Amino acid sequence: MASQMAIFTRTKTLFAKTLNPNLKSLSISTFTFLSQEPQLAESTPTTPLPPNPATGSPVYSENWRNQAPNSETLAQSLIPLGLLKNASTQRVQAISQTIDAQTLMDLFANWMTSKRWSDMKEMFEYWIRSLDVHGKPNKPDVGLYNHYIRANFMLEASTAELIDLVAQTEDFAIVPNTASYNLVLKAMHQAGESEAAQKWLERMLQGGKDSLPDDETYDLLISLLFSKGEIDSALKYIDMALKSGYMLSMNVFTECVRGCVDERRPDALVSIIKKCKTMDQNKALCPTWNLCIIIAEVAVQEDNSELAFYALEFLARWMARGENARPPVLLSADEGLVVSVLGTAGRTFNQKLLDASWAVLRRSLRQKRVPKPESYLGKIYAHASMGDLQRAFITLNEFETAYGDSIIDMEEIFSPFTSLYPLVVACSRKGFETLDSVYFQLENLSRAEPPYKSVAAINCVILGCANIWDLDRAYQTFEAMGSSFGLTPDIHSYNALIYAFGKLKKTFEASRVFEHLVSLGVKPNAMSYSLLVDAHLTNRDQKAALSVIDEMVNAGFAPSKETLKKVRRRCVREMDEESNDRVEALAKKFDIRMNTENRKNILFNLEYSASYA
């Protein structure tokens, strides 16, 4: 040890003499040290230092004259030790020390097309620790930093890690923009974190103008909320997006429609469609063909005329697209669906929906055939419900023109008791005032060119007169059918007259009408016998009613359940057990299950007295 110290001392002395040969050995003075008193210096104003040129880089202390990674500011995701031995990593590190921010942006653009996310992440982490050509640490802008966030997102970084990366933008003195927040929102969408996504959007709204939500933001959040079944929240943000003037994507619009349909929220869906139609960027949105049909079905079930109209409008739009395509794709709406929509138009008194449904039906048929009778009856019902008798009778004329000479059985189709009963109700809505107005219009049309004469229309007037208990008008209209209109009454005309007599307990006259039509060779139908039974029951003659039922059975008709129940009720109230047994026998013969009438019997057997008052 002593020898080593001696060698070290000798070497040190020699090294000193070599560097300065004129150096002389000096001795230490033995004089006492001079005593000095401290003097106060005059105070002068100090000038502050200029700002740190490394502002915006949290790793300045690491890459200023020392590039060894010894800081934990950004280093949790930076260079693992094992990567230093990798040739590819060393090449990335070498490149990062020679390029500027714009060149790095162009390089990232190329790497994104080839999905080199890991290389992008490493390159950014090396580049941020390197110096530029001026010897200052590299400082990224928000666009370059977003590439780094995207690389982490594509490498399946967690939502918390991406939030930390956005928070670290403050260390680089940059402000995250909407794209930065959207990358985090994408991660939340993939992870299904709906509550966190809503809070994240609120944070974007509280930020500056650079971080306000855009179309993609609302699309991600709304899609996430619909996937989680949070319909109310999704509708709230859709309303917010539309009020802000943003465009909804087709996927989000489809999810919105499907969610509202599944949850039976027709009013909310109507509100959204209305707002979309008022915006140029959203008015072209249209659900798929099958989804339009589902919308129409739900609208019919909910009796929502506005939603039904929008569904038909979407269907018409698809039909127009198919016709303009090359080769053409001819789409047709189901006629049964259109009939249901016609019923909705009649129940909701919506003329616009009625016109739209008929237009869609005509376009679907493409003049290859006429609409089915159910379609005409649905249109007549809609016009009659809205009180538009003129259009109702015009539709009846078209109906008779299309099916008047058809070989199919038209007995029930033109019956005022069943198919045309809505038109009868409309004719008698204001009593004799409406009935007289309809009669005079029909009389004028019979003299027009070309003349319009309809037995079915006059039958509706006769039955309407019977509904308001006006037997005289009913009988006069029946007689005018031959004298004024030159038409021959059919079975429905006689049935309407039987109904008018029976309603006023004129059973004898009703029977005379029945005998008259039989004598003319007109074959009675089941309605004729049922009306005659009702006439006898109105006169409290259950035995005569049973006699008519026997004639009905002999003629080949089966009594209805309602007819047998009426006869049984009269037998019970008249205490006619024999007739009641005959009713039970008829019910068993025709396999009709007669329900009990206990509740009606209780009301019938109540004993009213002054004590209840």
Secondary structure in CASP SS format (residue, H / E / C, confidence):
PFRMAT SS
TARGET T0000
AUTHOR 0000-0000-0000
METHOD secondary structure of the structure
MODEL  1
M C 1.00
A H 1.00
S H 1.00
Q H 1.00
M H 1.00
A H 1.00
I H 1.00
F H 1.00
T H 1.00
R H 1.00
T H 1.00
K H 1.00
T H 1.00
L H 1.00
F H 1.00
A H 1.00
K H 1.00
T H 1.00
L H 1.00
N C 1.00
P C 1.00
N C 1.00
L C 1.00
K C 1.00
S C 1.00
L C 1.00
S C 1.00
I C 1.00
S C 1.00
T C 1.00
F C 1.00
T C 1.00
F C 1.00
L C 1.00
S C 1.00
Q C 1.00
E C 1.00
P C 1.00
Q C 1.00
L C 1.00
A C 1.00
E C 1.00
S C 1.00
T C 1.00
P C 1.00
T C 1.00
T C 1.00
P C 1.00
L C 1.00
P C 1.00
P C 1.00
N C 1.00
P C 1.00
A C 1.00
T C 1.00
G C 1.00
S C 1.00
P C 1.00
V C 1.00
Y H 1.00
S H 1.00
E H 1.00
N H 1.00
W C 1.00
R C 1.00
N C 1.00
Q C 1.00
A C 1.00
P C 1.00
N C 1.00
S C 1.00
E C 1.00
T C 1.00
L C 1.00
A H 1.00
Q H 1.00
S H 1.00
L C 1.00
I C 1.00
P C 1.00
L H 1.00
G H 1.00
L H 1.00
L H 1.00
K H 1.00
N C 1.00
A H 1.00
S H 1.00
T H 1.00
Q H 1.00
R H 1.00
V H 1.00
Q H 1.00
A H 1.00
I H 1.00
S H 1.00
Q C 1.00
T C 1.00
I C 1.00
D C 1.00
A H 1.00
Q H 1.00
T H 1.00
L H 1.00
M H 1.00
D H 1.00
L H 1.00
F H 1.00
A H 1.00
N H 1.00
W H 1.00
M H 1.00
T H 1.00
S C 1.00
K C 1.00
R C 1.00
W H 1.00
S H 1.00
D H 1.00
M H 1.00
K H 1.00
E H 1.00
M H 1.00
F H 1.00
E H 1.00
Y H 1.00
W H 1.00
I C 1.00
R C 1.00
S C 1.00
L E 1.00
D C 1.00
V C 1.00
H C 1.00
G C 1.00
K C 1.00
P E 1.00
N C 1.00
K C 1.00
P C 1.00
D C 1.00
V H 1.00
G H 1.00
L H 1.00
Y H 1.00
N H 1.00
H H 1.00
Y H 1.00
I H 1.00
R H 1.00
A H 1.00
N H 1.00
F H 1.00
M H 1.00
L C 1.00
E C 1.00
A C 1.00
S C 1.00
T H 1.00
A H 1.00
E H 1.00
L H 1.00
I H 1.00
D H 1.00
L H 1.00
V H 1.00
A H 1.00
Q H 1.00
T H 1.00
E H 1.00
D H 1.00
F H 1.00
A C 1.00
I C 1.00
V C 1.00
P C 1.00
N C 1.00
T H 1.00
A H 1.00
S H 1.00
Y H 1.00
N H 1.00
L H 1.00
V H 1.00
L H 1.00
K H 1.00
A H 1.00
M H 1.00
H H 1.00
Q H 1.00
A H 1.00
G C 1.00
E C 1.00
S H 1.00
E H 1.00
A H 1.00
A H 1.00
Q H 1.00
K H 1.00
W H 1.00
L H 1.00
E H 1.00
R H 1.00
M H 1.00
L H 1.00
Q H 1.00
G C 1.00
G C 1.00
K H 1.00
D H 1.00
S H 1.00
L C 1.00
P C 1.00
D C 1.00
D H 1.00
E H 1.00
T H 1.00
Y H 1.00
D H 1.00
L H 1.00
L H 1.00
I H 1.00
S H 1.00
L H 1.00
L H 1.00
F H 1.00
S H 1.00
K C 1.00
G C 1.00
E C 1.00
I H 1.00
D H 1.00
S H 1.00
A H 1.00
L H 1.00
K H 1.00
Y H 1.00
I H 1.00
D H 1.00
M H 1.00
A H 1.00
L H 1.00
K H 1.00
S C 1.00
G C 1.00
Y C 1.00
M C 1.00
L C 1.00
S C 1.00
M H 1.00
N H 1.00
V H 1.00
F H 1.00
T H 1.00
E H 1.00
C H 1.00
V H 1.00
R H 1.00
G H 1.00
C H 1.00
V H 1.00
D H 1.00
E C 1.00
R C 1.00
R C 1.00
P H 1.00
D H 1.00
A H 1.00
L H 1.00
V H 1.00
S H 1.00
I H 1.00
I H 1.00
K H 1.00
K H 1.00
C H 1.00
K H 1.00
T C 1.00
M C 1.00
D C 1.00
Q C 1.00
N C 1.00
K C 1.00
A C 1.00
L C 1.00
C C 1.00
P C 1.00
T C 1.00
W H 1.00
N H 1.00
L H 1.00
C H 1.00
I H 1.00
I H 1.00
I H 1.00
A H 1.00
E H 1.00
V H 1.00
A H 1.00
V H 1.00
Q H 1.00
E H 1.00
D C 1.00
N C 1.00
S H 1.00
E H 1.00
L H 1.00
A H 1.00
F H 1.00
Y H 1.00
A H 1.00
L H 1.00
E H 1.00
F H 1.00
L H 1.00
A H 1.00
R H 1.00
W H 1.00
M H 1.00
A H 1.00
R H 1.00
G H 1.00
E H 1.00
N H 1.00
A C 1.00
R C 1.00
P C 1.00
P C 1.00
V C 1.00
L C 1.00
L C 1.00
S C 1.00
A C 1.00
D C 1.00
E H 1.00
G H 1.00
L H 1.00
V H 1.00
V H 1.00
S H 1.00
V H 1.00
L H 1.00
G H 1.00
T H 1.00
A H 1.00
G H 1.00
R H 1.00
T H 1.00
F C 1.00
N C 1.00
Q H 1.00
K H 1.00
L H 1.00
L H 1.00
D H 1.00
A H 1.00
S H 1.00
W H 1.00
A H 1.00
V H 1.00
L H 1.00
R H 1.00
R H 1.00
S H 1.00
L H 1.00
R C 1.00
Q C 1.00
K C 1.00
R C 1.00
V C 1.00
P C 1.00
K C 1.00
P H 1.00
E H 1.00
S H 1.00
Y H 1.00
L H 1.00
G H 1.00
K H 1.00
I H 1.00
Y H 1.00
A H 1.00
H H 1.00
A H 1.00
S H 1.00
M C 1.00
G C 1.00
D C 1.00
L H 1.00
Q H 1.00
R H 1.00
A H 1.00
F H 1.00
I H 1.00
T H 1.00
L H 1.00
N H 1.00
E H 1.00
F H 1.00
E H 1.00
T H 1.00
A H 1.00
Y H 1.00
G C 1.00
D C 1.00
S C 1.00
I C 1.00
I C 1.00
D C 1.00
M C 1.00
E C 1.00
E C 1.00
I C 1.00
F C 1.00
S C 1.00
P C 1.00
F C 1.00
T C 1.00
S C 1.00
L C 1.00
Y H 1.00
P H 1.00
L H 1.00
V H 1.00
V H 1.00
A H 1.00
C H 1.00
S C 1.00
R C 1.00
K C 1.00
G C 1.00
F H 1.00
E H 1.00
T H 1.00
L H 1.00
D H 1.00
S H 1.00
V H 1.00
Y H 1.00
F H 1.00
Q H 1.00
L H 1.00
E H 1.00
N H 1.00
L H 1.00
S H 1.00
R C 1.00
A C 1.00
E C 1.00
P C 1.00
P C 1.00
Y C 1.00
K C 1.00
S C 1.00
V H 1.00
A H 1.00
A H 1.00
I H 1.00
N H 1.00
C H 1.00
V H 1.00
I H 1.00
L H 1.00
G H 1.00
C H 1.00
A H 1.00
N H 1.00
I C 1.00
W C 1.00
D C 1.00
L H 1.00
D H 1.00
R H 1.00
A H 1.00
Y H 1.00
Q H 1.00
T H 1.00
F H 1.00
E H 1.00
A H 1.00
M H 1.00
G H 1.00
S H 1.00
S C 1.00
F C 1.00
G C 1.00
L C 1.00
T C 1.00
P C 1.00
D C 1.00
I H 1.00
H H 1.00
S H 1.00
Y H 1.00
N H 1.00
A H 1.00
L H 1.00
I H 1.00
Y H 1.00
A H 1.00
F H 1.00
G H 1.00
K H 1.00
L C 1.00
K C 1.00
K C 1.00
T H 1.00
F H 1.00
E H 1.00
A H 1.00
S H 1.00
R H 1.00
V H 1.00
F H 1.00
E H 1.00
H H 1.00
L H 1.00
V H 1.00
S H 1.00
L C 1.00
G C 1.00
V C 1.00
K C 1.00
P C 1.00
N C 1.00
A H 1.00
M H 1.00
S H 1.00
Y H 1.00
S H 1.00
L H 1.00
L H 1.00
V H 1.00
D H 1.00
A H 1.00
H H 1.00
L H 1.00
T H 1.00
N C 1.00
R C 1.00
D C 1.00
Q H 1.00
K H 1.00
A H 1.00
A H 1.00
L H 1.00
S H 1.00
V H 1.00
I H 1.00
D H 1.00
E H 1.00
M H 1.00
V H 1.00
N H 1.00
A C 1.00
G C 1.00
F C 1.00
A C 1.00
P C 1.00
S C 1.00
K H 1.00
E H 1.00
T H 1.00
L H 1.00
K H 1.00
K H 1.00
V H 1.00
R H 1.00
R H 1.00
R H 1.00
C H 1.00
V H 1.00
R H 1.00
E C 1.00
M C 1.00
D C 1.00
E H 1.00
E H 1.00
S H 1.00
N H 1.00
D H 1.00
R H 1.00
V H 1.00
E H 1.00
A H 1.00
L H 1.00
A H 1.00
K H 1.00
K H 1.00
F C 1.00
D C 1.00
I C 1.00
R C 1.00
M C 1.00
N C 1.00
T C 1.00
E C 1.00
N H 1.00
R H 1.00
K H 1.00
N H 1.00
I H 1.00
L H 1.00
F H 1.00
N C 1.00
L C 1.00
E C 1.00
Y C 1.00
S C 1.00
A H 1.00
S H 1.00
Y H 1.00
A C 1.00
END
